[in-house]
């Protein structure tokens, strides 16, 4: 997965932050969807790599809980973690025990479950 993410970093559109991010989501049936961060001069209109990959899967017809794991790589020596907007989307669509694998270009990784990243999620239960 490291090599796929490294190649995918080149597709990032990050002219403002120069912080490239790539993500690949793996579905339970083995299908993969990729995404990169796409910035905009209006920062609020930007999208993170994780949500880009997840929304591609949803657009292809996948549903909540069809997700197996998510990989994310930042173009940095540090291992970047998903922002809270992405964590909200992840907690909505992934089961609590799914793995989120964050890595840097050197191949160092940190693995968390969705529940570890989002121990107190806002969910549909909160809307009742």
N, C-alpha and C positions, 0 to 999 in steps of 0.2 A: 504494500500500500504506500510505502514511503516514496517510491519512484513515481507512482501515479500522482501523488500530491505535489511533489517537486515540479513535475511537468505542468500541472494544473495552475501552480502559482503564476506562471507566465500569462495566464488569461485574466488575472486580476486587473480591475480598472481602479487604480488608487492614486490618481494624480495629486491629491491633496495631502494625504497622510504618508504616502509612500510606504504603507504598511500592508503588504500583500498577504492575503489569507485564502486558503483553499480547503475545501471540505468534500468528503465523499460519504454518503449515507448508503448503508447496505440493508437491503430488505430481507425479510425472513425467507423469501424464495431465492435469494442470492443475487438478485438484480441490484445494480449500483447506479446511483445518481450523483452527479458532481455539481459543485457550485463554487463560486468565488465571490469575494467582496466586490461590490460595484458602488463606487462613491459618486457623489453629486455635489455641486457647489452649495446646494441646500442640504446640509448634512442629514437632516431628518428624512430626506428622500433616498438616502443610501440604504443598501441592504448588505447584511453580513453573509459570508460564505455558507455558514451552517443553514441559515434560513433559505438561501438560494437553492441548496441541494435538497432540503426537505420539501420545499414548495414544488420543486421539479417532480418529486415522487408523487406528491398529491395531485399535481396536474396530469400525471400519467395514469391516474386512477387508483393509486394506493390509498388506503384508509388508516385511520387511527389504529395503532398497535400492530401494523404490518411491518414496522421498523425493527431491525435487529441491532444495529450499532451505527455509530457515527464517528468518523475520523476527521480531525481538523489539524491543519498545519499553518503556522504563522511564519513569515519570512524573517525570523529572528533567532538568535541563539537561545533565548528564553522560550519556554513552553507557554503559549498563550491559552487561556481558558475562554470558553464561550461567554459572551456578555449576557446580561440578565434578560434582554429581549429574546435572545436565542434560547436561553434556558426556559423561558416561559413557553415558547413554541415546542421545545423538546419535551417538557413536562406534560404538555397537552396531548402529544401524539405518540410518545414512546412509553412502553411499560417501565415501571420503576426499576427493574433489574437490568435493563438494557445498558450496554457499555458505551461510554463516550471516551474515545481514545484521542488525546491531544499529544502532538509531537512537534519537534523542531526539525529543521533540515538535516541535522546530524543523526537523527533517528532516535533520540532520547524520547521516552514516552511517559505520560502519566495517564492512568486509567481510573475512571470514576464510573459509578452507576448513576443513572438519572436521579435516584433517590439521594445519593451523596451530594450531587450538584444542586439539587432542589429539595432540601429536606422539608420545607413548608410551602408547597406550591399553592397558588391560587387556582382552583379548579371549578368544574361544573358544580361540585358539591357546595361551593361558596355562594352560588347563585340561587340556591333553593331556600 
